[in-house]
Amino acid sequence: VQLQASGGGLVQAGGSLRLSCKDSKRTFSNNAVGWFRQAPGKEREFVASVSWRGGTTNYADSVRGRFTISRDNAKSTVYLQMSSLNPEDTAVYYCASAFGPYSGSSPESYRYWGQGTLVTVSS
């Protein structure tokens, strides 16, 4: 599995970005996918996850209502739509493919990780 995250960039507070995670080997359609983030000097934290068919989603409290995770298995791509961004959302965002069709917030539940994409929110 080779996951590639993209879509990061610099945005002003209150703005929006959409991250994409593409599985170039087209193998994660049977697995849940999650987004995590790591801010400078902080540990990696869970952001959101989506089940293998997209029917079940989970969000960290800090992003619920502002971020939306979705997937298009035909395109082997998972998205993270981020709105109402604030400087506390600044981090490197990583996508990861889980061991199974459903997964939660624990990084240990994820098998394959992509490289990160940097999101910077200016105040």
Secondary structure, 3 states (H helix, E strand, C coil): CCEEEECCEEEECCCCEEEEEEECCCCHHHCCEEEEEECCCCCCEEEEEECCCCCCEEECCCCECCEEEEEEHHHCEEEEEECCCCHHHCEEEEEEEECCCCCCCCHHHEEEECECEEEEEEC
